[in-house]
Amino acid sequence: MKSWQLVRVIAGSLILMSLAFGVPGSPLFLSPWWLAFTAFIGVNLLQSGLTHWCLMETLLRKLGLPAGC
């Protein structure tokens, strides 16, 4: 798996997890503050799309994952 693919898998997983913990109707609900984490991930994805730089991808490349296309 390429680093850019893993970034998307991680971001999607964290968004789903934070929604499960932050939406009051969820059986896994903990606190509505988890929705702030969802917003944080969204802002980072937006920043990454505009600047073409992603900290998570940089870290994954340093761990040895190939960059891809």
Secondary structure, 3 states (H helix, E strand, C coil): CCHHHHHHHHHHHHHHHHHHHHCCCCCCCCCCCHHHHHHHHHHHHHHHHHHCCCHHHHHHHHCCCCCCC
